[in-house]
Amino acid sequence: MHELQDVYYAEKQLVKALPKMAEKATDQQLKQGFLTHLDETKTHAQRVEQVFQMLGAQAKAVDCPAIDGIIRERTRRCWTRH
């Protein structure tokens, strides 16, 4: 159950971070890639919620410092295409 909560946390954090990454992207194709990934990530989060439901558990995310670090680093970068 804890691993499922970690996955749910990661998906929810990405839903928050991807719009910021898209906003910082200077290349239109990269920006669109982030937005497409955002839609896919929202679907992933919904699927994880369905798994919780199938297990008879409430969808709950637990903090994962590793995911926080990765997302924090990625959202700070200037997204340009070289």
N, CA, C and O of each residue as an XYZ file, in Angstrom:
328
protein
N       0.832     -1.191      0.000
C       0.000      0.000      0.000
C       0.880      1.259      0.000
O       0.560      2.252     -0.653
N       1.984      1.198      0.739
C       2.853      2.380      0.800
C       3.412      2.726     -0.584
O       3.498      3.902     -0.939
N       3.787      1.725     -1.355
C       4.315      1.985     -2.703
C       3.246      2.618     -3.589
O       3.547      3.500     -4.393
N       2.016      2.176     -3.444
C       0.921      2.762     -4.212
C       0.713      4.227     -3.810
O       0.440      5.078     -4.657
N       0.844      4.507     -2.530
C       0.734      5.886     -2.056
C       1.876      6.748     -2.588
O       1.674      7.923     -2.894
N       3.084      6.170     -2.701
C       4.219      6.883     -3.297
C       3.950      7.222     -4.759
O       4.206      8.340     -5.205
N       3.436      6.251     -5.494
C       3.130      6.465     -6.913
C       2.075      7.555     -7.061
O       2.187      8.426     -7.924
N       1.064      7.501     -6.224
C      -0.001      8.501     -6.281
C       0.567      9.887     -5.984
O       0.204     10.866     -6.636
N       1.445      9.961     -5.011
C       2.090     11.230     -4.676
C       2.859     11.776     -5.876
O       2.760     12.957     -6.206
N       3.622     10.906     -6.519
C       4.419     11.334     -7.671
C       3.522     11.872     -8.785
O       3.810     12.916     -9.372
N       2.455     11.169     -9.067
C       1.544     11.616    -10.129
C       0.923     12.965     -9.771
O       0.841     13.854    -10.619
N       0.488     13.123     -8.529
C      -0.129     14.376     -8.110
C       0.874     15.533     -8.160
O       0.517     16.646     -8.547
N       2.112     15.277     -7.774
C       3.132     16.322     -7.818
C       3.440     16.719     -9.261
O       3.653     17.897     -9.550
N       3.466     15.753    -10.153
C       3.709     16.061    -11.566
C       2.573     16.885    -12.162
O       2.807     17.760    -12.995
N       1.347     16.606    -11.734
C       0.210     17.402    -12.214
C       0.407     18.869    -11.835
O       0.003     19.763    -12.579
N       1.016     19.112    -10.697
C       1.292     20.495    -10.277
C       2.496     21.085    -11.018
O       2.503     22.271    -11.350
N       3.506     20.264    -11.273
C       4.768     20.768    -11.816
C       4.768     20.947    -13.338
O       5.393     21.878    -13.846
N       4.092     20.088    -14.055
C       4.168     20.144    -15.521
C       3.681     21.469    -16.112
O       4.283     21.937    -17.078
N       2.640     22.091    -15.593
C       2.267     23.400    -16.150
C       3.378     24.446    -15.973
O       3.588     25.287    -16.847
N       4.081     24.389    -14.845
C       5.195     25.312    -14.619
C       6.327     25.046    -15.601
O       6.954     25.975    -16.108
N       6.578     23.779    -15.860
C       7.629     23.424    -16.807
C       7.253     23.882    -18.214
O       8.099     24.379    -18.957
N       5.986     23.714    -18.577
C       5.522     24.163    -19.890
C       5.641     25.673    -20.020
O       6.008     26.192    -21.074
N       5.330     26.361    -18.944
C       5.416     27.827    -18.953
C       6.848     28.307    -19.176
O       7.073     29.315    -19.847
N       7.807     27.589    -18.616
C       9.206     27.981    -18.747
C       9.829     27.558    -20.081
O      10.875     28.078    -20.470
N       9.205     26.640    -20.763
C       9.756     26.149    -22.026
C       9.743     27.255    -23.072
O       8.730     27.928    -23.263
N      10.865     27.438    -23.742
C      10.943     28.467    -24.774
C      10.681     27.897    -26.166
O      10.402     28.644    -27.104
N      10.769     26.609    -26.295
C      10.515     25.947    -27.567
C       9.053     25.470    -27.592
O       8.611     24.792    -26.664
N       8.323     25.812    -28.620
C       6.900     25.485    -28.700
C       6.649     23.979    -28.691
O       5.691     23.514    -28.074
N       7.492     23.227    -29.362
C       7.324     21.774    -29.399
C       7.546     21.166    -28.004
O       6.825     20.255    -27.596
N       8.525     21.668    -27.296
C       8.788     21.201    -25.943
C       7.633     21.578    -25.020
O       7.195     20.767    -24.205
N       7.144     22.803    -25.147
C       5.998     23.262    -24.358
C       4.805     22.333    -24.578
O       4.149     21.921    -23.621
N       4.528     22.007    -25.827
C       3.406     21.127    -26.139
C       3.638     19.725    -25.587
O       2.694     19.063    -25.155
N       4.885     19.271    -25.600
C       5.212     17.969    -25.026
C       4.894     17.914    -23.541
O       4.351     16.920    -23.058
N       5.227     18.972    -22.815
C       4.910     19.029    -21.390
C       3.396     19.006    -21.169
O       2.909     18.333    -20.261
N       2.661     19.734    -21.993
C       1.209     19.784    -21.835
C       0.556     18.450    -22.174
O      -0.415     18.045    -21.534
N       1.088     17.773    -23.177
C       0.591     16.434    -23.516
C       0.871     15.476    -22.365
O       0.018     14.670    -21.990
N       2.078     15.574    -21.809
C       2.442     14.725    -20.685
C       1.553     15.026    -19.474
O       1.234     14.120    -18.704
N       1.158     16.268    -19.303
C       0.253     16.643    -18.220
C      -1.075     15.895    -18.351
O      -1.578     15.342    -17.372
N      -1.636     15.878    -19.546
C      -2.891     15.150    -19.765
C      -2.730     13.664    -19.450
O      -3.603     13.059    -18.828
N      -1.618     13.082    -19.878
C      -1.356     11.671    -19.618
C      -1.201     11.420    -18.115
O      -1.681     10.413    -17.596
N      -0.536     12.332    -17.432
C      -0.297     12.180    -16.000
C      -1.605     12.276    -15.220
O      -1.792     11.559    -14.237
N      -2.496     13.143    -15.640
C      -3.814     13.222    -14.992
C      -4.544     11.887    -15.116
O      -5.191     11.436    -14.172
N      -4.436     11.263    -16.279
C      -5.050      9.952    -16.483
C      -4.400      8.906    -15.578
O      -5.091      8.052    -15.022
N      -3.082      8.969    -15.429
C      -2.383      8.032    -14.549
C      -2.874      8.176    -13.112
O      -3.114      7.180    -12.430
N      -3.022      9.413    -12.657
C      -3.493      9.656    -11.293
C      -4.898      9.076    -11.106
O      -5.198      8.501    -10.060
N      -5.745      9.223    -12.101
C      -7.094      8.671    -12.018
C      -7.053      7.143    -11.947
O      -7.842      6.527    -11.229
N      -6.141      6.545    -12.685
C      -6.017      5.085    -12.659
C      -5.529      4.599    -11.301
O      -5.990      3.570    -10.806
N      -4.614      5.321    -10.707
C      -4.145      4.950     -9.372
C      -5.299      5.076     -8.376
O      -5.438      4.242     -7.481
N      -6.114      6.100     -8.525
C      -7.294      6.249     -7.666
C      -8.228      5.049     -7.820
O      -8.815      4.586     -6.842
N      -8.361      4.549     -9.042
C      -9.198      3.372     -9.284
C      -8.622      2.145     -8.578
O      -9.372      1.320     -8.057
N      -7.304      2.024     -8.559
C      -6.669      0.901     -7.868
C      -6.959      0.980     -6.375
O      -7.292     -0.028     -5.752
N      -6.836      2.167     -5.801
C      -7.187      2.338     -4.391
C      -8.620      1.869     -4.157
O      -8.905      1.137     -3.209
N      -9.507      2.303     -5.035
C     -10.917      1.953     -4.897
C     -11.110      0.439     -4.981
O     -11.871     -0.136     -4.202
N     -10.433     -0.197     -5.910
C     -10.527     -1.648     -6.056
C     -10.048     -2.377     -4.803
O     -10.529     -3.462     -4.476
N      -9.094     -1.763     -4.110
C      -8.565     -2.357     -2.886
C      -9.390     -1.968     -1.656
O      -9.098     -2.401     -0.541
N     -10.415     -1.153     -1.870
C     -11.254     -0.721     -0.771
C     -10.569      0.280      0.144
O     -10.902      0.378      1.325
N      -9.618      1.016     -0.396
C      -8.860      1.982      0.395
C      -9.100      3.389     -0.138
O      -9.451      3.582     -1.302
N      -8.906      4.351      0.730
C      -9.012      5.749      0.324
C      -7.736      6.151     -0.400
O      -6.637      5.808      0.035
N      -7.879      6.879     -1.506
C      -6.706      7.372     -2.244
C      -5.962      8.344     -1.364
O      -6.495      9.383     -0.975
N      -4.728      8.003     -1.052
C      -3.928      8.829     -0.159
C      -2.493      8.844     -0.653
O      -1.914      7.803     -0.965
N      -1.934     10.037     -0.720
C      -0.534     10.190     -1.121
C       0.312     10.376      0.132
O      -0.124     10.984      1.109
N       1.523      9.844      0.084
C       2.471     10.070      1.177
C       3.663     10.828      0.616
O       4.101     10.580     -0.507
N       4.174     11.745      1.405
C       5.320     12.548      0.967
C       6.483     11.651      0.570
O       6.791     10.661      1.233
N       7.113     12.028     -0.527
C       8.281     11.299     -1.012
C       9.360     12.333     -1.327
O       9.310     12.979     -2.374
N      10.328     12.495     -0.435
C      11.372     13.507     -0.634
C      12.155     13.325     -1.937
O      12.607     14.307     -2.527
N      12.316     12.095     -2.383
C      13.056     11.863     -3.630
C      12.318     12.482     -4.812
O      12.929     13.150     -5.646
N      11.024     12.264     -4.886
C      10.220     12.858     -5.963
C      10.241     14.374     -5.847
O      10.380     15.074     -6.850
N      10.104     14.881     -4.631
C      10.144     16.334     -4.432
C      11.445     16.924     -4.973
O      11.430     17.963     -5.634
N      12.559     16.270     -4.696
C      13.856     16.763     -5.160
C      13.972     16.768     -6.666
O      14.473     17.726     -7.255
N      13.516     15.714     -7.284
C      13.573     15.621     -8.751
C      12.717     16.719     -9.385
O      13.165     17.421    -10.292
N      11.506     16.856     -8.908
C      10.598     17.850     -9.485
C      11.106     19.263     -9.224
O      11.050     20.117    -10.108
N      11.594     19.508     -8.029
C      12.116     20.844     -7.703
C      13.267     21.211     -8.641
O      13.339     22.341     -9.125
N      14.158     20.268     -8.895
C      15.288     20.524     -9.782
C      14.824     20.768    -11.214
O      15.338     21.656    -11.893
N      13.871     19.996    -11.664
C      13.392     20.117    -13.047
C      12.599     21.396    -13.275
O      12.670     21.975    -14.359
N      11.855     21.846    -12.289
C      11.059     23.057    -12.489
C      11.916     24.320    -12.391
O      11.493     25.384    -12.844
N      13.096     24.222    -11.816
C      14.006     25.377    -11.731
C      14.755     25.628    -13.031
O      15.167     26.754    -13.308
N      14.925     24.617    -13.800
C      15.715     24.746    -15.020
C      15.018     25.621    -16.046
O      13.792     25.732    -16.074
N      15.816     26.226    -16.869
C      15.292     26.985    -18.002
C      15.138     26.003    -19.148
O      16.133     25.489    -19.660
N      13.914     25.735    -19.557
C      13.666     24.720    -20.572
C      13.801     25.320    -21.967
O      12.900     25.989    -22.472
N      14.944     25.059    -22.564
C      15.179     25.481    -23.932
C      15.632     24.282    -24.725
O      16.126     23.297    -24.176
N      15.463     24.378    -25.973
C      15.879     23.300    -26.865
C      17.194     23.704    -27.502
O      17.309     24.791    -28.068
N      18.163     22.848    -27.411
C      19.493     23.153    -27.963
C      19.718     22.438    -29.268
O      20.781     22.578    -29.874
